């Protein structure tokens, strides 16, 4: 459960952004003149944030489409895994940090102080990660450019397909995919030479995805989905032309390239993959994982401290589940209770995917009725509920996709429905609170509405965003949706799963646990089936450290809430507290703590 493609600080028009990215000296020049007043220093910070945003979006145009929906980026495509691209990234971060040194942060108004600190933190953390060769492992079953492009081909993802221009923009991107694939092969060859390779199971999961992109009958390729059902607004002549051009690009460029990539992965890369599960097994892997932990948690917590925290949380949550199981009339061991749930037909009421979606829609109406009791305002963007497309059902997790900043695309909660008859109701409520509202949708959509630089409106930190979403699951009690013991048990299952992540992620990447050891731990502690545990563990293998953000962030928000409640007593207002947490957008946890402490002091 996660936000689709964490935000990459986006930009303005492609031409302007490219000019900024390609002419760093001009960017520095405007910051060299020392500001002579508070107002001019504040303007310098805002201008620097805009330049950082511009340069980032020029480097990551697809992320710009994904996070803000800016139509001016629909046709741009960058090969982010290329060494030259990484050097351009480095230059942007170093240029920004040099400009920040010329500004006296102590003189800034509050809003610009916040922007200053976020710019500094963001550039420093991105620069630190560039020290590690992530580009040498450019493909995983969780995220790869060929699959990502195919997911966007039907117009239901971030890339809109409503007009002739939309179709031409996507086609321009598609024409660049072959070059990305070629670079991926170059990178993987280098990775093999340096011993920086993926784990074998992840590559085995990737191969069927690549196969699905180029079926024997290319007419059934997902890259052609958009041309199989054109909007009525597109003239017939354009439909015919676009269909022909899409098919030509597929046959002459994309399909040969994907087949070449697939052959390399199967014949050359797969035999060179590793049997170890964790990042720590790679050259420099221990330092790499420490950097990943800092990036995901925005803290200096060590892997050992996080591992021990996970063990304590697992014990605490399982103890609470012991109490809940009595409400089901079960009097045996907890793991036996977990297994018994599959034998309760009332927990499996669905016969179709549409019925699952209808149940979520009904839940959404219940939740919305109670949200005004907990929040002073709601996001303007609507929330939709959709099922994940068939191509990704076997590997995807439920996730949230952000709305477009201009209102042309809603926020979307995507759920994975592999078999409706086996879709258990237990976790639905907590899952919706996390991925929908008041979880990701409230945090992301309201951040886009803030009157702050675009850099901050598109900012994302896992510990803040996923921490908030996990915290939002706990608000189900206040919303009255956990009165059903089945729904509350689902909350505990999801919370337990996040606590288990602290243990298995650090276990694999820092303590040398095997994939099989981690899978067994999940099965023992949450009663998951082997296939469920495997899918989860392979996600953590592909994204080292990311799974730590949820619990670390949630526990910090809970700590701050109880600190405010204790110090303010009867003056504590949960609605005002939530406004403070969400009111200035995503930020590292230490900045959130300082913000809440200042608010508590002001209320006192």
C-alpha positions in Angstrom: 0.0 0.0 0.0 1.7 3.1 -1.2 1.4 6.3 -3.2 2.0 5.7 -6.8 5.5 6.9 -7.7 6.6 9.2 -4.9 6.6 12.8 -6.0 9.7 14.1 -7.7 9.8 17.9 -7.2 8.1 19.1 -10.4 8.4 22.0 -12.7 6.9 24.6 -15.1 6.9 24.4 -18.9 9.4 22.0 -20.5 11.2 24.7 -22.5 11.7 26.9 -19.4 12.7 24.0 -17.2 15.2 22.6 -19.7 16.7 26.1 -20.0 17.2 26.2 -16.3 18.6 22.7 -16.1 21.1 23.4 -18.9 22.2 26.8 -17.7 23.2 26.4 -14.1 25.4 29.5 -14.0 22.3 31.7 -14.7 20.6 30.2 -11.7 23.4 30.9 -9.4 23.9 34.4 -10.6 20.6 35.5 -9.3 21.4 34.2 -5.8 24.9 35.7 -5.6 23.7 39.1 -4.9 23.3 39.1 -1.1 19.8 40.2 -0.2 19.6 43.5 1.7 16.3 43.1 3.3 14.0 40.5 4.8 11.7 40.9 1.8 14.4 40.4 -0.7 15.8 37.4 1.1 12.3 35.9 1.2 12.0 36.5 -2.5 15.4 34.9 -3.1 14.2 31.7 -1.3 11.0 31.5 -3.3 12.9 32.1 -6.6 15.4 29.4 -5.7 12.5 27.0 -4.9 11.0 27.7 -8.3 14.4 27.0 -10.0 14.8 23.8 -8.1 11.3 22.8 -9.1 12.0 23.7 -12.7 15.2 21.8 -12.9 13.7 18.7 -11.2 10.9 18.6 -13.6 13.2 18.9 -16.6 15.1 15.9 -15.2 12.0 13.9 -14.3 9.2 14.9 -16.8 7.2 11.7 -16.3 7.1 12.2 -12.6 5.9 15.7 -13.4 3.0 14.2 -15.3 2.3 11.8 -12.5 2.4 14.1 -9.6 0.8 17.3 -11.0 -0.6 16.4 -14.3 1.0 19.4 -16.0 0.0 18.9 -19.7 3.2 20.7 -20.9 5.2 17.6 -19.8 3.1 15.0 -21.6 5.6 14.5 -24.4 8.9 14.8 -22.5 10.9 11.7 -21.7 14.3 11.4 -19.9 16.5 8.4 -19.6 16.9 8.7 -15.9 19.2 5.8 -15.6 21.9 7.3 -17.9 25.2 8.4 -16.3 24.9 11.8 -17.9 21.4 12.3 -16.4 22.8 11.4 -13.0 25.5 14.1 -13.4 22.8 16.6 -14.3 21.0 15.6 -11.1 24.2 16.1 -9.1 24.7 19.5 -10.6 21.2 20.6 -9.7 21.5 19.6 -6.0 25.0 21.1 -5.6 23.9 24.3 -7.3 20.9 24.6 -5.0 23.0 24.0 -1.8 25.6 26.6 -3.0 22.8 29.1 -3.5 21.3 28.4 -0.1 24.6 29.2 1.6 24.2 32.8 0.4 20.9 33.3 2.2 20.6 34.2 5.9 17.9 31.8 7.0 17.6 33.4 10.4 16.2 36.6 8.8 13.5 34.8 6.8 9.7 34.8 7.6 8.2 31.5 8.7 7.0 30.4 5.3 10.4 31.0 3.6 12.2 29.4 6.6 10.2 26.3 6.0 11.0 26.4 2.3 14.7 27.0 3.0 14.9 24.0 5.3 13.0 21.7 2.9 15.2 22.7 0.0 18.3 22.1 2.0 17.1 18.7 3.3 15.8 17.6 -0.1 18.9 18.5 -2.0 21.2 16.9 0.6 19.3 13.7 0.8 19.1 13.3 -3.0 22.8 14.0 -3.3 23.6 11.4 -0.7 21.6 8.7 -2.6 23.5 9.5 -5.8 26.6 8.1 -4.2 25.1 4.6 -4.7 24.7 2.8 -8.1 21.0 2.2 -8.1 21.0 2.8 -11.9 22.8 -0.5 -12.3 19.6 -2.3 -11.2 17.2 -0.4 -13.5 14.4 -3.1 -13.6 12.4 -4.8 -10.9 9.0 -6.5 -10.9 7.7 -3.6 -8.9 8.8 -0.8 -11.2 10.3 -0.7 -14.7 10.0 1.8 -17.5 8.6 -0.6 -20.1 5.8 -1.7 -17.8 5.1 1.8 -16.6 4.7 3.0 -20.2 2.3 0.2 -20.9 0.3 1.0 -17.8 -0.2 4.6 -19.1 -1.1 3.5 -22.6 -4.8 3.1 -22.0 -5.4 6.7 -20.7 -6.6 5.6 -17.3 -3.3 6.4 -15.6 -1.5 9.7 -15.3 -1.1 10.2 -19.0 -4.4 11.5 -20.4 -5.8 10.4 -23.8 -8.6 12.7 -24.5 -7.4 14.8 -27.5 -5.3 14.3 -30.6 -2.5 16.2 -28.8 -2.7 13.8 -25.9 -2.2 10.8 -28.2 0.7 12.4 -30.0 2.4 13.3 -26.7 2.2 9.7 -25.5 3.5 8.5 -28.8 6.5 10.9 -28.5 7.4 9.2 -25.2 6.8 5.8 -26.6 9.4 6.5 -29.4 12.0 7.0 -26.7 11.4 3.7 -24.9 13.9 1.8 -27.1 16.7 4.1 -26.1 15.8 3.6 -22.4 15.8 -0.2 -22.9 19.2 0.0 -24.5 20.6 2.0 -21.6 19.1 -0.5 -19.2 21.1 -3.3 -20.9 24.3 -1.3 -20.8 23.7 -0.6 -17.1 22.9 -4.3 -16.2 26.1 -5.4 -18.0 28.1 -3.0 -15.9 26.2 -4.2 -12.8 27.2 -7.8 -13.6 30.8 -6.7 -13.9 30.7 -4.9 -10.5 28.6 -7.5 -8.7 25.7 -5.1 -8.3 22.8 -7.3 -9.5 19.2 -8.0 -8.5 18.0 -11.0 -6.5 17.0 -14.0 -8.8 13.4 -14.2 -7.6 12.7 -10.6 -8.6 14.0 -11.1 -12.1 11.9 -14.3 -12.4 8.8 -12.2 -11.5 9.8 -9.5 -14.1 10.0 -11.9 -17.1 6.3 -12.6 -17.4 5.6 -8.8 -17.3 8.0 -8.3 -20.2 6.3 -11.2 -22.1 2.9 -9.5 -21.6 4.1 -6.4 -23.4 4.8 -8.1 -26.7 2.3 -11.0 -27.2 2.5 -13.1 -30.3 -0.4 -11.1 -31.7 0.9 -7.5 -31.4 -2.6 -6.3 -31.8 -3.2 -7.4 -28.2 -0.2 -5.5 -26.9 -1.1 -3.1 -24.0 0.8 -0.4 -25.8 -2.1 -0.2 -28.2 -4.9 0.0 -25.6 -5.5 3.7 -26.3 -6.1 3.1 -30.0 -8.6 0.4 -29.5 -11.2 2.8 -28.1 -10.8 6.4 -29.1 -12.8 9.2 -27.4 -15.7 10.4 -29.6 -14.1 13.9 -29.7 -11.3 12.6 -31.9 -12.1 12.8 -35.7 -12.2 9.6 -37.7 -9.3 10.6 -39.9 -7.1 11.2 -36.8 -8.1 7.9 -35.3 -7.0 6.1 -38.4 -3.7 8.0 -38.6 -2.9 7.6 -34.9 -3.8 3.8 -34.9 -1.4 3.4 -37.9 1.4 5.4 -36.3 1.1 3.6 -32.9 1.2 0.2 -34.7 4.2 1.3 -36.7 6.2 2.4 -33.7 5.2 -0.8 -31.8 6.3 -3.0 -34.7 9.5 -1.2 -35.7 10.8 0.1 -32.4 9.1 -0.9 -29.2 8.4 -4.6 -29.7 11.9 -5.4 -31.1 13.4 -3.4 -28.2 11.4 -5.1 -25.5 12.2 -8.5 -27.0 15.9 -7.7 -27.0 15.6 -6.6 -23.4 13.7 -9.7 -22.5 16.3 -11.9 -24.1 19.1 -10.2 -22.3 17.4 -10.5 -19.0 16.6 -14.1 -19.5 19.8 -15.3 -21.1 22.5 -13.1 -19.6 21.2 -11.3 -16.6 19.2 -14.0 -14.8 22.2 -16.4 -14.6 24.2 -13.6 -13.0 21.7 -12.7 -10.4 22.3 -13.3 -6.7 20.8 -15.6 -4.1 21.1 -13.2 -1.2 18.0 -11.2 -0.2 19.4 -8.0 1.2 21.1 -4.8 0.0 23.8 -5.4 2.6 25.2 -8.3 0.5 26.2 -5.9 -2.3 29.5 -4.0 -2.5 29.1 -1.1 -0.1 25.6 -2.4 0.6 25.7 -1.7 4.4 26.3 2.0 3.8 23.8 2.0 1.0 21.1 0.5 3.3 21.9 3.1 6.0 21.3 5.8 3.4 18.1 4.2 2.3 16.9 4.0 5.9 17.7 7.7 6.5 15.9 8.6 3.2 12.8 6.5 4.0 12.4 7.4 7.7 13.9 10.9 7.6 15.5 10.0 10.9 18.9 8.8 12.2 17.5 5.6 13.6 19.8 2.7 13.2 18.7 -0.6 11.6 19.2 -2.3 14.9 17.0 0.2 16.8 14.3 -0.2 14.1 14.5 -4.0 14.3 14.0 -3.9 18.1 11.1 -1.5 17.7 9.5 -3.8 15.3 9.8 -6.8 17.6 8.1 -4.8 20.4 5.3 -3.6 18.2 4.6 -7.1 16.9 4.3 -8.4 20.4 2.0 -5.5 21.4 -0.3 -5.9 18.4 -0.6 -9.7 18.7 -1.5 -9.3 22.3 -4.4 -7.0 21.3 -5.5 -9.5 18.7 -5.7 -12.1 21.4 -8.4 -10.0 23.0 -10.3 -9.4 19.7 -10.4 -13.1 18.8 -12.7 -13.7 21.8 -15.4 -11.5 20.1 -15.4 -14.1 17.3 -16.0 -16.9 19.9 -12.7 -18.5 19.2 -10.8 -20.2 22.0 -7.6 -21.5 20.5 -4.1 -20.3 19.6 -3.9 -17.0 17.8 -2.4 -18.5 14.6 -5.2 -21.1 14.5 -7.7 -18.2 14.8 -6.1 -16.5 11.8 -6.4 -19.8 9.7 -10.1 -20.2 10.8 -11.1 -16.9 9.2 -10.8 -18.5 5.7 -13.5 -20.9 6.8 -16.1 -18.2 7.5 -18.2 -17.7 4.4 -19.7 -14.5 5.7 -16.3 -12.8 5.2 -16.3 -13.7 1.5 -19.5 -12.2 0.1 -18.3 -11.1 -3.3 -19.0 -12.7 -6.7 -17.6 -10.0 -9.0 -15.1 -7.1 -9.0 -17.9 -4.7 -9.3 -19.4 -5.9 -6.0 -16.0 -5.2 -4.3 -15.9 -1.7 -5.7 -19.5 -1.1 -4.7 -18.6 -2.1 -1.1 -15.8 0.4 -1.1 -18.1 3.1 -2.4 -20.6 2.4 0.4 -17.7 2.5 2.9 -16.6 5.8 1.5 -20.0 7.3 2.1 -19.9 6.2 5.8 -16.4 7.6 6.3 -17.2 11.0 4.6 -20.2 11.4 7.0 -17.8 11.4 10.0 -14.8 13.3 8.7 -16.0 16.7 9.7 -15.7 15.6 13.4 -12.0 15.2 12.9 -11.0 17.7 10.3 -11.5 21.5 9.8 -11.5 21.1 6.0 -11.5 18.6 3.2 -9.7 18.4 -0.1 -11.4 19.9 -3.1 -10.3 17.0 -5.5 -12.7 14.1 -5.7 -11.7 10.5 -4.8 -12.5 7.6 -7.2 -12.2 3.9 -6.5 -10.9 1.6 -9.2 -9.5 -1.9 -9.6 -5.9 -2.4 -10.7 -5.6 -3.5 -14.3 -5.2 -7.2 -15.0 -1.6 -7.0 -16.2 -0.4 -6.1 -12.7 -2.7 -8.0 -10.4 -0.1 -10.7 -9.6 2.6 -8.2 -8.5 0.8 -4.9 -7.6 -0.2 -3.7 -4.1 -3.2 -1.5 -3.4 -2.2 2.1 -3.9 -3.3 5.7 -4.3 -2.7 7.9 -7.4 -2.7 11.6 -6.8 -5.1 14.1 -8.6 -3.9 16.5 -11.2 -3.2 19.9 -9.7 -5.4 21.5 -12.3 -8.4 19.4 -11.4 -8.5 17.4 -14.7 -7.7 14.1 -12.9 -9.2 12.9 -9.5 -7.4 11.1 -6.8 -7.8 7.4 -7.2 -7.7 4.5 -4.8 -6.6 1.4 -6.8 -7.4 -2.0 -5.2 -6.1 -5.4 -6.3 -8.9 -7.8 -6.9 -7.4 -11.1 -8.0 -10.4 -13.3 -7.3 -13.6 -11.6 -6.0 -14.7 -14.9 -4.4 -11.5 -14.9 -2.3 -11.6 -11.2 -1.5 -12.0 -11.1 2.3 -13.8 -8.2 3.9 -11.6 -8.1 7.0 -9.0 -5.6 5.8 -11.2 -3.4 3.6 -12.1 -0.7 6.1 -8.5 0.0 7.3 -7.2 -0.3 3.7 -9.6 2.3 2.5 -8.8 4.7 5.4 -5.1 4.4 4.4 -5.2 4.6 0.6 -8.4 6.7 0.4 -9.6 9.2 3.0 -8.6 10.5 5.4 -5.3 8.8 4.5 -3.4 9.6 1.3 -6.2 11.5 -0.4 -6.5 14.1 2.4 -2.7 14.5 2.8 -1.8 14.6 -0.9 -4.8 16.5 -2.4 -4.8 19.1 0.3 -1.1 19.6 -0.1 -1.7 20.4 -3.7 -4.0 23.3 -2.6 -1.4 25.0 -0.4 -0.4 28.6 -1.2 3.3 27.7 -1.2 5.9 27.2 -4.0 5.2 24.4 -6.4 8.2 22.6 -5.0 6.4 22.2 -1.7 3.1 21.3 -3.3 4.6 18.3 -5.0 7.0 17.2 -2.2 6.8 13.7 -0.8 8.6 11.9 2.1 7.7 8.3 2.8 7.8 8.7 6.6 5.4 11.6 6.6 3.0 10.4 3.8 2.9 6.7 4.7 3.1 7.6 8.4 0.0 9.8 8.1 -1.8 7.1 6.1 -1.1 4.5 8.8 -2.2 7.0 11.5 -5.4 7.6 9.5 -6.2 3.9 9.8 -6.4 4.3 13.5 -8.9 7.1 13.2 -11.5 4.5 12.3 -12.5 4.3 15.9 -13.3 8.0 16.0 -15.2 7.6 12.7 -17.3 4.7 14.1 -16.3 2.2 11.4 -14.5 -0.2 13.7 -17.6 -1.2 15.7 -17.7 -4.4 13.7 -15.0 -6.7 15.2 -14.2 -8.0 11.7 -13.3 -4.5 10.6 -11.3 -3.8 13.7 -9.4 -7.0 13.3 -8.6 -5.9 9.8 -7.1 -2.7 11.3 -4.9 -4.8 13.6 -3.9 -7.1 10.7 -2.7 -4.1 8.7 -0.9 -2.6 11.7 0.7 -5.9 12.5 1.9 -6.1 8.9 3.6 -2.7 9.1 5.3 -3.7 12.4 6.5 -7.0 10.8 8.1 -4.9 8.0 10.4 -3.3 10.5 11.7 -6.7 11.4 12.0 -8.3 8.0 13.3 -5.3 6.1 16.1 -4.8 8.6 16.5 -8.5 8.9 17.2 -9.0 5.2 19.1 -5.8 4.4 21.1 -5.4 7.6 21.2 -8.7 9.3 21.7 -11.1 6.4 18.3 -12.9 6.6 17.4 -15.0 3.7 14.3 -14.5 1.6 13.0 -17.8 2.9 13.6 -16.8 6.5 11.7 -13.6 6.1 8.8 -15.3 4.4 8.6 -17.8 7.2 8.6 -15.0 9.8 5.6 -13.4 8.2 3.8 -16.7 8.0 4.5 -17.4 11.6 3.5 -14.0 13.0 0.5 -12.9 10.8 -0.7 -16.3 9.5 -0.3 -15.3 5.9 -0.3 -17.9 3.2 3.1 -18.6 1.6 2.2 -16.8 -1.6 1.0 -13.7 0.2 4.2 -13.6 2.3 6.4 -14.2 -0.7 4.8 -11.2 -2.6 5.3 -9.0 0.4 8.9 -10.0 1.0 9.8 -9.6 -2.6 8.5 -6.1 -2.5 10.8 -5.3 0.4 13.7 -6.9 -1.4 13.0 -4.6 -4.4 12.6 -1.4 -2.3 15.1 -1.5 0.6 14.1 0.7 3.5 10.8 1.9 2.1 8.7 -0.4 4.2 10.2 1.2 7.4 8.5 4.5 6.8 5.0 3.5 7.7 5.4 2.5 11.4 8.2 5.1 12.1 6.0 7.9 10.8 2.8 6.7 12.5 4.4 6.4 15.9 5.9 9.9 15.6 2.5 11.4 14.8 0.9 9.5 17.7 3.7 10.6 20.0 3.1 14.2 19.0 -0.7 13.9 19.4 -0.4 12.6 22.9 2.2 15.2 23.8 -0.2 17.9 22.6 -3.1 16.3 24.5 -1.1 16.0 27.7 0.1 19.6 27.6 -3.1 21.3 26.4 -5.6 19.2 28.4 -9.1 20.4 27.8 -7.9 22.9 25.2 -6.7 20.1 22.9 -8.7 20.0 19.7 -8.1 17.0 17.4 -9.4 18.9 14.4 -6.8 21.7 15.0 -4.1 19.1 15.6 -4.8 17.5 12.2 -4.7 20.9 10.6 -1.2 21.4 12.0 0.0 18.1 10.8 -1.3 18.5 7.3 -1.2 22.3 7.1 2.2 22.9 5.5 2.6 19.7 3.5 5.1 16.9 3.5 8.3 17.3 5.6 10.9 15.3 7.5 9.7 14.0 10.9 12.1 16.3 12.8 10.6 19.3 11.1 7.1 18.1 11.9 8.1 17.6 15.6 9.4 21.2 15.7 6.3 22.5 14.1 3.9 20.7 16.5 6.0 21.8 19.5 5.8 25.4 18.4 2.0 25.1 18.0 1.7 23.6 21.5 3.6 26.5 22.9 1.5 29.0 21.1 -1.7 27.3 22.5 -0.3 27.4 26.0 
